[in-house]
Each structure stands twice: as C-alpha cells, then as structure tokens.
Amino acid sequence: MDAADAAAEVESQSRTTWEEAAAVFRTLPGGGQGLSILGHDVMEDWEAPYMDALAGVAASQPGPVLEVGYGLGLSAAAIDQRGVEGHVILEANSEVLGRAELWAEEATCPTIVLGGFWQDLVGSMTDATFGGILFDAYPLSPGEAAGDGEVGAFFVEAARLLRPGGVFTFYFDAGRNWIECVRSFQLQTVPKLRDAGFTKVEHDQVACTPRPGCTYFWKDRFLVPMATR
Ligand SMILES: C[S@@+](CC[C@H](N)C(=O)[O-])C[C@H]1O[C@@H](n2cnc3c(N)ncnc32)[C@H](O)[C@@H]1O
C-alpha cells in the first residue's frame, strides 16, 4: 500500500466511525443545547444568530437550497422559515440524520434529506441545480479545522451546483482575533473561491456571544461569506 492509499484508508475509517458514532444532545452549563460527536463539541445553540445570517444568504436567490450538515437543525429551520422552493440536506451521522428526517416531515417547504458524506453524494447531482448553498459540516481531522480547511475542497462543487447568480455561504472561522479572521478570508479564501468560478465574493459579519466555557469559539462576531456564481 502506498502513502496515498494509506491516507485514503485512514480517511475512510474516520468517516465510518463518524457515521456510526452516538450523537450526544445535551443541555449546556448555564442552559442552551449542544451536540457532541466522538467527544467533539460540534454545535451549540448560541450560534443561532450566525445560522440565521447564513440561512438568509443561502435563501436570498430564486431556486432550491442545498445545505451540508444538519447538526442541531438551526440553519435548516431558518432556511425553511424563508419559504424556499426546495431544500436538500446532506448529513453524515446516522443519529443526526434520523432527527433531520423527522424534522423534514414537518417542514413547510419541500425538503429532502440524504444520508452520507457530501464527498460521496454531490458528484451525482446535476450542474446548476441550486439558487443557494449553505455549508456547515464539521472537520474530521485537525488539518481541516482552520479557515477554509474543510470547506475548501467543496468550492469547485459549490460553483458547479449553483445556477448563475446563485450564492454560496459557509461557516468560516480563522485566526486569533477578528482582524486575523478577515485577513485570512481575504488573502487565502477569496482567491480560492475565484479560482473555483465565483464571480463576486463579499462578506458580512454578525455579532454572536459564545457561552462562557465554549471550547471552539472566542470572538465576538462571525464572518458571513457571500460568494456569487
Ligand atoms: C456544525 S454541525 C451543523 C450545524 C447546523 N448548521 C445547525 O444549524 O445546527 C455539522 C454537521 O455536519 C455533519 N457532517 C460532518 N461532516 C460531514 C460531511 N462530510 N458531509 C455531510 N455532513 C457532515 C455532522 O455530522 C454534523 O451534524
């Protein structure tokens, strides 16, 4: 087995582990809800203003919306509330998937939930299908954790799947402070989005206060990417 095959096998094993792992939904110290998988704090509900802002971008253009990662379903609910013409959700963890499927039965907009990793699912989707895409998966390896580490691999697919004029947004965090976050986005991520085929790349910001004791976010605002096909 060469190094590339070995790396592919490790990746495949970690995906299987993630898919089958228990999803722990818990009340956070001080209140609020959190989701942990394999000991990782994957999502906490104080992020609701950020999820709402991302949903607002993804639902801002005509056409169905593709969403990657269901988590606590906050962004899914915020997309649904905006009355989109269709909503396709991809979710990798089996237990979270079950919750997403239950939620979709009550959604007001036509909603489809597909189980699996986006890496295995989007290849069979038709070009120029969506008016908006929201990507908020979770990095399965530390190397994918910073900046556009995980979502970067999705940029080309996002551009392919969007209609002209469609918009792509995603969870983004980088650097030790807000200035470093913006700098990382502008210097490293914007060129990659342009290379992938996006014609206009802007960003906004939304104030968000992490709960005391949060293990993964310490700033006072999130960056909201807006990349237009
Ligand atoms: C941060 S949570 C999403 C939070 C969600 N936006 C919300 O509002 O609650 C990330 C979710 O993505 C899922 N996930 C991780 N990697 C994935 C992948 N490659 N493809 C699809 N889903 C993935 C995780 O199982 C988890 O449920």
The ligand as an ORCA input file, in Angstrom:
! r2SCAN-3c Opt
* xyz 0 1
  C     -21.736     22.141     12.876
  S     -22.946     20.899     12.585
  C     -24.112     21.758     11.580
  C     -24.868     22.778     12.354
  C     -26.108     23.293     11.657
  N     -25.774     24.282     10.650
  C     -27.068     23.873     12.653
  O     -27.602     24.975     12.434
  O     -27.322     23.221     13.678
  C     -22.114     19.859     11.441
  C     -22.928     18.664     10.964
  O     -22.314     18.207      9.756
  C     -22.263     16.791      9.760
  N     -21.140     16.414      8.882
  C     -19.813     16.391      9.198
  N     -19.077     16.092      8.106
  C     -19.958     15.943      7.081
  C     -19.807     15.654      5.693
  N     -18.587     15.464      5.144
  N     -20.928     15.537      4.919
  C     -22.156     15.731      5.474
  N     -22.363     16.017      6.786
  C     -21.275     16.145      7.569
  C     -22.073     16.435     11.226
  O     -22.461     15.116     11.483
  C     -22.941     17.481     11.917
  O     -24.257     17.027     12.103
*
